[in-house]
Amino acid sequence: MTAPRSWWAMAIGLGVAMAIVVYPFGPLAMLAGLAGGAALAMAAVSSYGSARIRVVAGSLVAGKARVPLSALGEPVVLDRDEALAWRSHKADPRAFMLLRSYVPTALKVTVTDPADPTPYLYLSTRAPQRLADALVAARAASGRTGGTGAAGSGTGTGDGVTDQGAAG
């Protein structure tokens, strides 16, 4: 899930600002500042929006976290208001949150592994129902309906969400 278009415009604006900063050093420096500043800002915006959420090989992969389906409970689709509540006043500091403030909806999945201190996964996605359906289908295909299991690196530190495959 990419960053909003306005963020790309701000990246170009940062390149223009860099060009103005180095303008006293001449036109070549100004062009280098424009190109370099814009390129660095665009790389940062691209990186921020490049995390993925996937259901692959019996696991939910969200950013850097990989959680076996056997360690997950039922997914709950969160609309705009519920998503805001769960990323603010209802949020648990132990939860794994892979979110983007510019994505209004999300999916909340309880972690059922008693050995994992993570109570739930909060995953920003523009298509939470598709992701929930993919989780349910993958669990049914593998013959698992939740329960306990090793959560692996389920508490990893993802830095954002891009929906791919099941959620887009």
C-alpha positions as CSV (number, residue, x, y, z in Angstrom):
1,M,0.0,0.0,0.0
2,T,1.7,3.1,-1.2
3,A,1.8,6.4,0.6
4,P,-0.8,9.1,-0.5
5,R,-0.1,11.1,-3.6
6,S,0.4,14.3,-1.5
7,W,3.4,12.6,0.2
8,W,5.0,12.2,-3.2
9,A,4.4,15.9,-3.9
10,M,6.0,16.7,-0.6
11,A,9.1,14.7,-1.6
12,I,9.4,16.8,-4.8
13,G,9.0,19.9,-2.7
14,L,11.8,18.7,-0.4
15,G,14.0,18.4,-3.6
16,V,13.1,22.0,-4.5
17,A,13.9,23.1,-1.0
18,M,17.3,21.5,-1.2
19,A,17.9,23.2,-4.5
20,I,17.2,26.6,-2.9
21,V,19.5,25.8,0.0
22,V,22.5,25.0,-2.3
23,Y,21.6,27.8,-4.9
24,P,24.5,30.0,-3.6
25,F,27.0,27.4,-4.7
26,G,25.9,27.7,-8.4
27,P,23.5,26.2,-10.9
28,L,25.2,22.7,-10.9
29,A,24.9,22.5,-7.2
30,M,21.3,23.6,-7.4
31,L,20.5,20.8,-9.9
32,A,22.4,18.3,-7.7
33,G,20.4,19.5,-4.7
34,L,17.1,19.2,-6.5
35,A,17.9,15.7,-7.8
36,G,19.5,14.4,-4.6
37,G,16.9,15.8,-2.2
38,A,14.0,14.6,-4.3
39,A,15.5,11.2,-4.8
40,L,16.2,10.7,-1.0
41,A,12.8,11.9,-0.1
42,M,11.1,9.7,-2.6
43,A,13.1,6.7,-1.4
44,A,11.9,7.4,2.1
45,V,8.3,7.7,1.0
46,S,8.6,4.5,-1.0
47,S,10.2,2.6,1.8
48,Y,7.5,3.7,4.3
49,G,4.8,2.4,2.0
50,S,6.5,-0.9,1.0
51,A,5.6,-3.2,3.9
52,R,3.3,-6.1,2.9
53,I,0.7,-8.3,4.5
54,R,0.5,-11.8,3.1
55,V,-0.9,-15.2,4.0
56,V,1.8,-17.6,2.9
57,A,2.7,-21.2,3.7
58,G,0.5,-21.5,6.8
59,S,1.6,-18.2,8.2
60,L,0.5,-14.6,8.3
61,V,3.3,-12.4,7.3
62,A,2.9,-8.7,8.2
63,G,5.9,-6.5,7.7
64,K,8.7,-8.3,9.5
65,A,6.4,-10.5,11.6
66,R,5.6,-14.0,10.7
67,V,2.9,-15.7,12.8
68,P,1.7,-19.3,12.2
69,L,-2.1,-19.5,11.5
70,S,-2.3,-22.0,14.3
71,A,-1.4,-19.2,16.8
72,L,-4.2,-16.9,15.6
73,G,-7.8,-16.5,16.5
74,E,-10.6,-15.2,14.4
75,P,-10.1,-12.0,12.4
76,V,-12.2,-9.0,13.2
77,V,-12.8,-6.4,10.5
78,L,-12.6,-2.9,11.8
79,D,-14.4,0.0,10.1
80,R,-13.1,3.6,10.2
81,D,-14.4,4.4,13.7
82,E,-13.4,1.0,15.3
83,A,-9.9,1.2,13.7
84,L,-9.4,4.6,15.1
85,A,-10.5,3.4,18.6
86,W,-8.2,0.3,18.4
87,R,-5.1,2.4,17.4
88,S,-5.8,5.0,20.1
89,H,-7.7,4.6,23.4
90,K,-8.4,0.9,23.1
91,A,-4.9,0.0,22.1
92,D,-2.8,-2.4,24.2
93,P,0.9,-1.5,24.4
94,R,1.8,-5.1,24.0
95,A,-0.1,-5.5,20.7
96,F,1.7,-5.8,17.3
97,M,0.5,-2.8,15.3
98,L,1.4,-2.6,11.6
99,L,-0.4,0.6,10.7
100,R,-0.6,3.6,8.5
101,S,-2.6,6.6,9.7
102,Y,-3.7,7.3,6.1
103,V,-5.5,3.9,5.9
104,P,-8.9,4.2,7.6
105,T,-9.7,0.5,8.0
106,A,-7.9,-2.4,9.6
107,L,-8.1,-6.0,10.7
108,K,-7.6,-7.2,14.3
109,V,-6.5,-10.8,14.9
110,T,-6.2,-12.2,18.4
111,V,-3.0,-14.1,19.2
112,T,-4.1,-17.4,20.9
113,D,-0.6,-18.7,21.8
114,P,-0.4,-18.6,25.6
115,A,3.4,-18.4,25.4
116,D,3.2,-15.2,23.3
117,P,2.7,-12.0,25.3
118,T,1.2,-10.2,22.2
119,P,-2.6,-10.0,22.7
120,Y,-3.5,-9.2,19.1
121,L,-2.3,-8.0,15.7
122,Y,-3.6,-4.7,14.4
123,L,-3.1,-4.6,10.6
124,S,-4.0,-1.5,8.6
125,T,-5.4,-2.5,5.3
126,R,-7.7,-1.0,2.6
127,A,-9.3,-4.3,2.1
128,P,-9.8,-5.9,5.6
129,Q,-12.6,-8.2,4.5
130,R,-10.4,-9.7,1.8
131,L,-7.6,-10.3,4.3
132,A,-10.0,-11.8,6.8
133,D,-11.4,-14.1,4.1
134,A,-7.8,-15.1,3.0
135,L,-6.9,-16.0,6.6
136,V,-10.1,-18.1,7.1
137,A,-9.6,-19.8,3.8
138,A,-5.9,-20.5,4.5
139,R,-6.8,-21.9,7.9
140,A,-9.5,-24.1,6.4
141,A,-7.2,-25.3,3.7
142,S,-4.5,-26.3,6.2
143,G,-7.1,-27.9,8.5
144,R,-6.5,-25.5,11.4
145,T,-9.2,-23.5,13.1
146,G,-7.1,-21.6,15.6
147,G,-5.8,-22.7,19.0
148,T,-2.3,-22.7,20.3
149,G,1.0,-22.9,18.7
150,A,4.3,-21.2,18.5
151,A,4.0,-17.6,17.4
152,G,7.5,-17.4,16.1
153,S,8.5,-13.9,15.5
154,G,4.9,-12.6,15.9
155,T,6.1,-9.7,17.9
156,G,8.5,-8.4,15.4
157,T,8.7,-4.7,14.5
158,G,7.1,-4.1,11.1
159,D,7.1,-0.5,10.0
160,G,4.0,-0.3,7.8
161,V,1.5,-2.1,5.7
162,T,1.2,-2.8,2.1
163,D,-1.5,-5.2,1.1
164,Q,-0.6,-7.8,-1.5
165,G,-2.3,-10.9,-2.6
166,A,-5.2,-11.4,-0.2
167,A,-5.6,-7.7,0.8
168,G,-5.1,-4.8,-1.6
